[in-house]
Amino acid sequence: MKKTLFLRTESGIVVVPRLENCSWLGCWMHNRWLKSYFKTTVHKAAPKPWRILSSMFEVKVLVGKEGVFQVENKE
């Protein structure tokens, strides 16, 4: 099962927090997983910009298991 936080800006841009301590292959696989759900470019935010954006927009959780996606509210 994979999980990631994400948010959508007012203009519809999808932003996720940047992965830390990830190999290039792991990052590439994560990007493909995100693109398979969102069907668009997903922007990655460093920790400080993510904190700012997440205080301005609603943060959700994308959960994917065996190709089935579910969007949940952040707890």
C-alpha positions as CSV (number, residue, x, y, z in Angstrom):
1,M,0.0,0.0,0.0
2,K,1.3,3.5,-0.9
3,K,0.2,6.7,0.7
4,T,1.1,10.4,0.1
5,L,-0.1,13.8,1.2
6,F,-1.3,16.1,-1.6
7,L,-3.1,19.3,-2.1
8,R,-4.7,21.2,-5.0
9,T,-4.2,24.9,-5.4
10,E,-7.0,27.3,-6.6
11,S,-5.7,27.0,-10.1
12,G,-5.8,23.2,-10.0
13,I,-2.1,22.5,-9.6
14,V,-1.4,19.3,-7.7
15,V,1.4,19.6,-5.1
16,V,3.0,16.8,-3.0
17,P,5.8,17.0,-0.4
18,R,9.2,16.1,-1.8
19,L,10.5,12.7,-0.9
20,E,13.5,12.7,1.4
21,N,16.3,10.1,1.3
22,C,15.0,8.5,-1.8
23,S,17.0,6.9,-4.6
24,W,16.4,8.1,-8.2
25,L,14.6,4.9,-9.0
26,G,12.3,5.2,-5.9
27,C,11.5,8.8,-6.9
28,W,10.8,7.8,-10.5
29,M,8.5,5.0,-9.4
30,H,6.7,7.4,-7.0
31,N,6.3,10.0,-9.8
32,R,4.8,7.3,-12.1
33,W,2.4,6.2,-9.4
34,L,1.2,9.8,-8.8
35,K,0.8,10.4,-12.6
36,S,-1.3,7.3,-12.9
37,Y,-3.8,8.8,-10.6
38,F,-3.7,12.5,-11.3
39,K,-3.1,12.2,-15.1
40,T,-1.1,15.5,-15.0
41,T,2.2,16.9,-13.8
42,V,2.6,16.8,-10.1
43,H,4.8,19.4,-8.4
44,K,7.0,18.5,-5.5
45,A,7.5,21.0,-2.7
46,A,10.4,21.2,-0.3
47,P,9.6,21.2,3.4
48,K,9.3,25.0,4.0
49,P,7.1,25.7,0.9
50,W,5.0,22.6,1.8
51,R,4.3,24.0,5.3
52,I,3.2,27.3,3.8
53,L,1.0,25.7,1.1
54,S,-0.5,23.2,3.5
55,S,-1.6,26.0,5.8
56,M,-3.3,27.7,2.8
57,F,-5.0,24.7,1.1
58,E,-6.8,21.6,2.2
59,V,-4.4,18.6,2.5
60,K,-5.7,15.2,1.5
61,V,-4.2,11.7,1.5
62,L,-3.9,9.6,-1.6
63,V,-3.9,5.9,-0.9
64,G,-3.2,3.3,-3.5
65,K,-3.3,-0.5,-3.3
66,E,-3.0,-2.8,-6.2
67,G,-4.0,-0.1,-8.7
68,V,-7.1,1.0,-6.7
69,F,-6.9,4.6,-5.5
70,Q,-8.8,6.3,-2.6
71,V,-8.7,9.9,-1.4
72,E,-9.0,10.4,2.3
73,N,-9.1,13.5,4.5
74,K,-6.0,14.2,6.4
75,E,-6.5,13.1,10.1
